[in-house]
Amino acid sequence: MPFLTPDVPPVDPAEFRTLPRQERIRTLANFWAVYGFGTPKSVHAIYITKLLVLYVCGGVVLATLTSDVGGPLEVSSWWDQPIIYQKLVLWTLFLELFGIGGTWGPLAAHFKPMTGGISYWARPDTIRLPPWPQRVPLTSGDNRTPGDVLLYLATLGSFVIAIVSGGMRPDGFGFDLVDPRLMALSAALLVLCGLRDKILFLAARGEQYLPILIISTLAGTLLTSTDFIVAAKLIIVIVWICASISKINPHFENVIPPMVSNAPFTPKSLKRAHYRSLPEDLKPSKLAWFMAHILGTTAELVVPIVLLLSTNWTVTLLAVGSMVLFHLFITQTFPLAVPLEWNVLFAYIAICLFAGFPAGEGFGIMDFSQPWMLPVFAAVLFFFPVLGNLRPDLVSFLPSMRQYAGNWASATWAFAPGAEAKLNQLTRPANNQIDQLIDGLGYDPDVAEMTLDMTLSWRSMHSQGRGLFSVMQKYLRSEYETYSLREAEFCCNAVIGWNFGDGHLHDDQLIEAIQKRVGFAPGEFIVVWVESQPIHKATQEYFVMDAALGIIERGTWLVTDCVNEQPWLPNGPIATQVTWRHPELHPDSDQHDGDKEMA
């Protein structure tokens, strides 16, 4: 039955493994262009059920029955109530931090078990990654302690308490809110969790929701009812604007075709139309350019500004509808991090804040009671996106607001024959994805390998993948065909329980933590890692790391060289500029073919 069976490449899996790696990438990239991951529709049905039953229905029932706004079915009585807005944000926070929001299930490489999250973070001795261990006291180390587990569970509990609490009305407000003290508790615990482990803060999507907790804390003291609504509007508008600006780059056009190709209900003819000429040319077509830069970047920049400034009800309503459709489009593509709840929440927020509290009825930015606070508030919200685009090495791409922009820190892991199994020594509830597929789901080993090769082909369809595979080829040389290559984002999910396409979660900090526990021999575990492109530079910086030896090479590549190449690198590896090589630990000091080495 098509509903239960996946789409699979028309090749014999055993023979397929004997092909050269770049030929395998070409075959699977062309398959992805038409079929995406090939996931059975039954898997998408699981995600849709989770979204509608657990998230939407569960959240609405919890929020309405614990607030004096009418029952769940009385939509007209609660859709524009700020307390419902707050509680749905808290519900989203809870599900994300629990581990059953984004990055859940087989589309995020959680094959069996499907849930990472709490099964990792409520378990002592799993890996944690503090963001500033040398600068923030009491955060050093990479081992999760019983204290970390208690802090994590307390944070989850604070969200639940705030959700089920009744509302209260601050002085001068015309509507109820969650008690600001409960919001302050949730905000404080989330920050403490993040200082001990950046995985938890990012998994909760703290960069999106912490500002909402903060303005909720200030409601009734520093913020009037109008101030609260205007500040909430400003938060979501700045998220949209920063995300749109981050898409003004050479990478983003390459994001749209494979994203649309993975949409399970999109006609195959429309998927093919996003590429210039399958199977020879997988560069984005003119349609992909239009989708990326007009319906994507331009719309996401212009429409939110209209929403913020418009005092015309018809214009406001059209803008609200545009942003709702924008997020529903992303939702139906089932992107690999599967951030379905986040997109549905933002669609609801657009309706609640902008249709429920129109600027023309006294809720515009000029109605803020203390105008001096607006630029200060905006500056705080813009700080990390601006810093992250100028210095991506200092800020994760999530606080940098580069969602979907294609400009990501990324990596490829390579294991010598037999070495990958050593990762199963780690304290964690799930084994490597290859073992989940073979032992957990009963896949034939050749089919399991081809399934994981699919993720490499997906990465190759994005600009940075072509650079990663180029460097890996140059470093491994003849051994490039014998090593097992893995998409680091998926591997990271199995190691720490979560990843959202963020290379900062599997950089040298994680590799060192793994090496401390596993002890790979030199040459057994090789990583090629690349940083996001700074907004003012034409290059990306990469490093090569041997888990046993440390970083042994650094260099750069031109982004345009990656963007202009096909996924399977038919012209050979792209040119790279080596800026440093370890004089003793690098395999040789000779320049690789195609390299330029700086003196």
C-alpha positions in Angstrom: 0.0 0.0 0.0 1.4 3.4 -0.9 0.4 4.8 2.5 2.5 2.2 4.3 5.4 1.7 2.0 8.3 4.1 1.3 9.5 5.3 -2.1 12.9 3.7 -2.7 15.6 4.4 -5.3 15.4 2.0 -8.3 18.7 0.3 -7.5 19.9 -2.9 -5.9 21.1 -1.9 -2.5 24.0 -4.3 -2.4 25.3 -3.3 -5.9 24.7 0.3 -5.0 27.2 0.2 -2.2 29.9 -0.9 -4.7 29.5 2.3 -6.7 32.0 5.3 -6.1 30.7 7.5 -3.4 30.1 10.6 -5.6 28.1 8.5 -8.1 25.9 7.3 -5.1 25.4 10.9 -4.1 24.4 11.8 -7.7 21.9 8.9 -7.8 20.3 9.8 -4.5 20.3 13.5 -5.1 18.3 12.9 -8.2 16.0 10.6 -6.3 15.5 13.2 -3.6 14.6 15.9 -6.1 11.5 13.9 -7.0 10.7 11.9 -3.9 12.4 13.6 -1.0 13.4 11.2 1.8 10.8 8.7 0.3 9.1 8.5 3.7 5.9 6.5 3.8 2.8 8.7 4.1 2.0 6.8 7.3 5.0 8.5 9.0 3.6 11.9 8.0 0.3 10.9 9.4 1.9 10.3 12.7 3.4 13.8 12.7 0.1 15.3 11.7 -1.7 13.5 14.4 0.9 14.6 17.0 0.5 18.2 15.8 -3.3 18.3 15.8 -4.1 16.1 18.7 -1.3 16.6 21.2 -0.2 20.1 20.3 -3.2 22.0 19.0 -6.1 20.2 20.8 -4.1 19.5 23.9 -2.8 23.0 24.1 -6.1 24.7 23.5 -7.9 22.4 26.1 -5.2 23.1 28.7 -5.1 26.8 28.1 -8.9 27.4 27.9 -10.0 25.2 30.8 -7.5 26.8 33.2 -8.4 30.4 32.1 -11.7 32.2 32.4 -12.2 32.6 28.7 -14.9 30.0 27.8 -14.5 26.4 26.7 -12.2 25.0 24.0 -15.0 25.1 21.3 -15.9 28.7 22.0 -13.2 30.0 19.8 -14.7 33.4 19.4 -14.3 34.0 23.1 -10.6 33.1 23.5 -8.7 33.4 20.1 -7.5 37.0 20.9 -7.0 36.6 24.7 -3.4 37.4 25.8 -3.5 34.7 28.5 -4.1 32.1 25.8 -1.2 33.5 23.8 1.0 33.1 26.9 -0.2 29.6 27.7 0.3 28.3 24.2 3.8 29.7 24.2 4.4 27.8 27.5 2.8 24.7 26.1 5.2 24.9 23.1 8.1 25.5 25.5 7.1 22.4 27.4 6.8 20.1 24.4 10.0 21.4 22.9 12.0 20.9 26.1 10.4 17.6 26.8 11.6 16.4 23.3 8.4 15.8 21.5 8.2 19.0 19.6 10.7 19.7 16.8 13.5 17.3 16.0 11.3 14.3 17.0 10.8 11.1 15.2 12.2 9.4 12.1 12.4 12.5 9.9 14.9 13.8 12.4 16.8 10.4 12.5 15.2 9.3 15.8 14.2 6.0 14.3 13.8 3.8 17.4 13.2 5.2 19.9 11.5 8.2 18.3 12.0 10.5 21.3 15.3 11.9 22.4 14.9 14.9 24.7 13.9 13.8 28.2 15.3 10.3 27.8 18.7 12.0 27.5 18.3 15.0 29.7 16.7 13.3 32.7 19.6 10.8 32.7 22.8 11.5 34.6 26.1 11.0 32.8 24.9 11.9 29.4 26.8 14.7 27.6 26.0 18.3 28.2 27.5 21.3 26.4 27.9 24.5 28.5 28.1 27.6 26.3 30.7 29.5 28.3 32.4 27.0 30.7 35.5 29.1 31.1 33.6 32.3 31.8 30.5 31.4 33.8 31.2 30.0 37.3 29.8 26.5 38.1 29.2 25.5 34.5 32.5 23.7 33.5 32.6 20.1 32.6 30.6 18.1 30.1 28.9 15.4 32.2 25.2 15.7 33.2 24.9 15.5 37.0 21.9 14.6 39.2 21.7 18.4 39.9 21.4 19.1 36.1 18.6 16.5 35.9 16.7 18.2 38.8 17.2 21.6 37.2 15.8 20.3 33.9 12.8 18.7 35.5 12.1 21.8 37.6 12.1 23.9 34.4 9.6 21.5 32.8 7.5 21.7 36.0 7.6 25.5 36.0 6.0 25.5 32.5 3.3 23.2 33.6 2.5 25.2 36.8 2.2 28.4 34.8 0.0 26.7 32.2 -2.5 25.3 34.7 -2.6 28.3 37.0 -5.6 30.6 36.8 -5.2 34.1 35.4 -4.8 37.3 37.2 -5.4 40.9 36.1 -2.6 43.4 36.7 -3.7 46.9 37.7 -4.9 48.9 34.8 -5.1 45.9 32.4 -8.3 45.1 30.5 -7.4 41.4 30.2 -6.1 38.5 32.3 -2.5 37.3 32.2 -0.5 34.4 33.7 0.9 35.5 37.1 4.1 37.4 36.2 5.9 35.7 39.1 5.3 32.3 37.5 6.6 33.7 34.2 9.6 35.0 36.0 10.3 31.6 37.6 10.1 29.9 34.2 12.4 32.5 32.6 15.0 32.2 35.4 15.0 28.4 35.3 15.3 28.3 31.5 18.3 30.7 31.7 20.0 28.5 34.4 19.4 25.4 32.3 20.9 27.2 29.3 24.0 28.2 31.2 24.6 24.7 32.3 23.8 23.2 28.9 23.2 25.1 25.7 21.5 22.1 24.3 18.5 22.6 26.6 18.2 26.4 25.9 18.3 25.8 22.1 16.0 22.8 22.2 13.4 24.9 24.1 13.9 27.5 21.3 14.7 29.9 24.1 15.8 32.6 21.7 12.2 32.8 20.5 10.3 32.4 23.7 12.5 33.9 26.5 11.7 37.5 25.4 8.0 36.6 25.7 8.6 35.3 29.3 10.4 38.4 30.1 7.7 40.9 28.9 5.2 38.7 30.7 7.3 39.2 33.9 7.2 42.9 33.4 3.5 43.2 32.7 1.8 45.4 35.3 5.1 46.9 36.6 7.2 48.4 33.7 4.7 47.6 31.0 1.1 48.7 30.6 -1.5 46.6 28.8 -0.8 48.4 25.6 3.0 48.2 26.1 2.7 44.4 26.6 0.8 43.9 23.3 3.2 46.2 21.4 6.2 44.5 22.9 4.8 41.1 21.9 4.3 42.3 18.4 7.8 43.7 18.2 9.2 40.3 19.3 7.6 38.3 16.5 8.2 41.0 13.9 11.9 41.1 14.7 12.1 37.3 14.4 10.6 37.6 10.9 12.7 40.5 9.8 16.0 39.0 11.0 15.1 35.7 9.4 14.4 37.4 6.1 17.6 39.4 6.2 19.6 36.2 6.9 18.2 34.8 3.6 19.8 37.5 1.5 22.7 35.2 0.8 23.9 32.9 -2.0 22.9 29.8 0.0 19.2 30.3 0.3 18.2 29.6 -3.3 19.6 26.1 -2.8 17.4 25.5 0.2 14.1 25.7 -1.5 14.3 22.9 -4.1 15.2 20.0 -1.7 12.7 21.5 0.8 9.8 21.4 -1.7 11.0 18.0 -2.9 10.4 16.6 0.6 6.8 17.9 0.8 4.8 14.7 0.7 1.7 16.1 -1.0 3.4 18.3 -3.6 2.9 17.0 -7.2 6.1 15.5 -8.7 5.9 17.9 -11.7 6.1 20.9 -9.4 9.1 19.4 -7.5 10.9 18.9 -10.8 10.1 22.4 -11.8 12.4 23.7 -9.0 15.5 22.3 -10.7 17.0 23.5 -14.0 17.1 20.2 -15.8 16.9 16.8 -14.0 19.0 14.6 -13.9 21.9 16.6 -15.4 21.5 19.9 -13.7 20.2 20.2 -10.1 20.8 23.9 -9.7 17.8 25.9 -8.7 15.4 27.0 -11.5 13.8 30.4 -12.0 10.8 29.1 -10.1 13.1 28.3 -7.2 14.6 31.8 -7.4 11.1 33.3 -7.3 10.0 31.1 -4.3 13.2 32.0 -2.5 13.6 35.7 -3.1 10.1 36.9 -3.7 7.7 34.7 -1.8 10.4 34.0 0.8 12.8 36.8 1.6 10.9 39.8 0.3 7.5 38.7 1.7 9.0 37.8 5.1 10.6 41.3 5.3 7.9 43.5 3.9 4.7 41.9 5.3 5.8 42.0 9.0 6.7 45.7 8.6 3.2 46.3 7.2 1.7 44.4 10.1 3.6 46.5 12.6 2.7 49.9 11.0 -0.6 49.4 9.2 -3.7 51.1 10.7 -5.9 50.0 7.8 -8.0 46.9 8.8 -8.2 45.4 5.3 -4.4 45.7 4.8 -3.7 44.3 8.3 -6.0 41.3 7.6 -4.4 40.6 4.3 -0.9 40.8 5.9 -2.1 38.4 8.7 -3.3 36.0 6.1 0.0 36.2 4.3 2.0 35.2 7.3 -0.4 32.4 8.2 0.0 31.0 4.7 3.8 31.5 5.0 4.0 29.3 8.1 1.6 26.7 6.8 3.7 26.4 3.6 6.7 25.6 5.7 4.7 23.1 7.8 3.5 21.1 4.9 7.1 20.6 3.6 8.0 18.6 6.7 11.5 20.1 6.9 14.0 17.6 8.4 14.1 19.3 11.8 10.3 19.0 11.7 9.5 22.3 13.5 5.8 21.9 13.0 4.7 23.2 16.4 6.8 26.4 16.1 5.3 27.2 12.7 1.7 26.7 13.8 2.3 28.8 17.0 3.7 31.7 14.9 0.7 31.5 12.6 -1.6 31.7 15.6 0.4 34.6 17.1 0.0 36.6 13.9 -3.7 36.2 14.2 -4.0 36.9 17.9 -1.7 39.9 18.2 -2.3 41.7 14.9 -6.0 40.9 14.1 -6.9 40.8 17.8 -5.2 44.1 18.7 -4.9 46.2 15.5 -2.5 49.1 15.4 -5.4 51.3 14.2 -7.2 50.7 17.5 -4.5 51.9 19.9 -2.0 49.1 19.7 0.6 50.6 17.3 4.2 51.2 18.2 3.5 55.0 18.6 1.1 54.0 21.4 3.9 52.7 23.7 3.6 54.6 27.0 7.3 55.1 27.3 8.7 55.7 23.8 12.3 55.6 25.1 11.9 51.9 25.9 11.2 50.9 22.3 14.6 51.5 20.9 16.2 49.9 23.9 14.0 46.8 23.6 14.6 46.6 19.9 18.3 46.9 20.4 18.3 44.0 22.8 16.3 41.8 20.4 18.6 42.7 17.5 21.8 42.2 19.4 22.4 38.5 18.9 21.1 38.4 15.3 23.5 41.2 14.4 26.4 39.7 16.3 25.7 36.3 14.9 25.7 37.5 11.3 29.0 39.4 11.8 30.6 36.8 14.0 28.9 33.5 13.5 31.6 31.7 15.5 30.3 33.5 18.6 26.5 32.9 18.3 24.5 29.8 17.3 22.5 30.2 14.1 19.3 30.0 16.1 19.8 33.1 18.2 21.2 34.6 15.0 17.7 34.0 13.5 19.0 32.2 10.4 16.2 29.6 10.3 15.9 28.1 6.8 18.5 30.5 5.4 20.9 27.8 4.2 23.8 29.5 5.9 24.5 27.0 8.5 27.5 25.6 10.4 27.6 22.0 9.3 29.8 18.9 9.4 30.4 15.5 8.0 31.7 12.6 10.2 33.9 9.9 8.7 34.6 6.6 10.5 37.3 4.0 9.6 35.8 0.5 9.1 34.3 -0.7 12.4 35.0 2.4 14.3 31.5 3.9 14.3 30.3 1.1 16.6 32.5 2.6 19.4 30.0 5.4 19.8 27.6 2.9 21.3 29.8 2.9 24.4 28.3 6.4 25.2 25.8 6.7 28.0 22.6 7.4 26.1 19.2 5.7 25.5 19.7 5.2 21.7 22.4 3.6 19.6 23.8 4.9 16.3 21.2 5.4 13.5 22.7 2.5 11.5 22.0 0.2 14.5 18.5 1.7 15.0 17.7 0.8 11.4 19.2 -2.7 11.4 18.5 -3.9 14.9 15.5 -1.8 15.8 13.5 -1.7 12.6 14.9 -4.8 10.9 16.4 -3.1 7.9 18.8 -5.1 5.7 22.3 -3.6 6.3 22.6 -2.5 2.6 19.2 -0.8 2.8 20.2 0.9 6.1 23.4 2.2 4.6 21.6 3.5 1.5 19.1 5.2 3.9 21.8 7.1 5.6 23.5 7.9 2.3 20.3 9.7 1.5 21.1 12.2 4.2 24.5 12.8 2.6 22.8 13.5 -0.7 20.4 15.9 1.0 23.4 17.7 2.4 25.1 17.8 -1.0 22.1 19.6 -2.4 23.0 22.5 -0.1 26.0 24.7 -0.7 28.0 23.8 2.3 27.7 20.1 1.6 29.8 20.5 -1.5 32.6 22.1 0.5 32.4 19.5 3.2 32.7 16.6 0.7 35.5 18.4 -1.1 37.6 18.8 2.0 36.9 15.2 3.1 38.0 13.9 -0.3 41.2 15.8 -0.2 42.0 14.7 3.3 41.1 11.0 3.0 42.2 10.6 -0.6 42.0 7.0 -1.6 40.4 6.1 1.8 37.4 8.3 0.9 35.7 5.3 -0.5 36.4 3.0 2.4 35.3 5.2 5.3 31.7 5.4 6.5 30.5 9.0 6.0 27.6 10.3 8.1 25.6 13.5 8.2 26.7 15.1 11.5 23.4 16.6 12.3 21.7 13.2 12.4 24.6 11.7 14.4 24.4 14.5 16.8 20.8 13.6 17.5 21.8 10.1 18.6 24.6 11.5 20.8 22.9 14.3 22.7 19.3 13.8 21.9 18.6 16.9 19.8 19.8 19.0 16.9 18.1 21.6 14.8 20.7 21.9 12.0 23.0 23.7 14.3 26.7 22.9 13.8 27.6 24.5 17.1 26.1 21.5 18.8 28.6 19.1 17.1 31.7 21.2 16.8 35.1 20.4 18.5 33.5 20.8 22.0 31.2 17.7 21.3 34.0 15.8 19.6 36.3 16.3 22.6 33.5 15.1 25.0 33.0 12.0 22.9 36.7 11.3 22.7 37.1 11.6 26.4 34.5 8.8 26.8 35.3 6.5 23.9 39.0 6.9 23.0 39.2 6.6 19.3 42.6 5.8 17.8 44.2 8.2 15.4 42.5 8.0 12.0 39.4 6.3 13.3 37.1 9.3 13.6 37.5 12.3 11.2 35.4 15.4 11.2 35.2 18.1 8.6 33.3 21.1 10.1 32.4 24.5 8.6 31.2 27.7 10.1 28.4 29.8 8.8 29.3 32.5 6.3 29.7 36.0 7.9 27.4 38.5 6.3 30.3 40.7 5.2 32.6 38.0 3.8 32.6 35.8 0.7 34.2 32.8 2.3 33.4 30.1 4.9 36.0 28.8 7.4 36.4 25.1 7.9 38.5 22.8 10.0 39.5 19.1 9.8 39.6 17.3 13.2 40.9 13.9 14.1 39.0 13.0 17.3 42.2 11.5 18.8 44.6 14.3 17.7 42.5 17.4 17.7 42.2 20.0 14.9 44.8 19.4 12.3 43.8 21.7 9.5 42.0 25.0 9.0 41.1 26.8 5.8 38.4 28.6 3.8 36.5 28.2 0.6 34.6 30.6 -1.6 30.8 30.3 -1.2 30.3 31.0 -4.9 32.4 27.9 -5.8 30.0 25.7 -3.8 26.8 27.4 -5.0 27.9 27.0 -8.7 28.7 23.3 -8.5 26.5 20.3 -8.8 25.9 18.2 -5.7 28.1 15.3 -6.8 31.1 17.5 -7.7 31.5 16.3 -11.3 34.5 18.7 -11.8 36.2 17.3 -8.7 36.6 18.9 -5.3 36.2 22.7 -5.1 39.2 24.8 -4.5 40.1 25.5 -0.8 42.7 27.8 0.8 44.5 26.1 3.6 45.3 28.7 6.3 47.0 26.3 8.8 48.1 22.7 9.1 49.5 21.0 12.2 53.2 20.6 11.5 53.4 17.2 13.1 50.0 15.6 13.2 48.8 16.3 9.7 49.3 13.2 7.4 51.6 15.1 5.2 52.6 18.7 4.7 52.3 18.6 0.9 49.6 20.7 -0.7 46.6 18.6 -1.8 45.5 18.9 -5.4 43.3 22.0 -5.9 44.5 23.6 -2.6 46.2 26.9 -2.1 48.2 27.2 1.0 48.9 30.5 2.7 52.5 31.2 3.7 
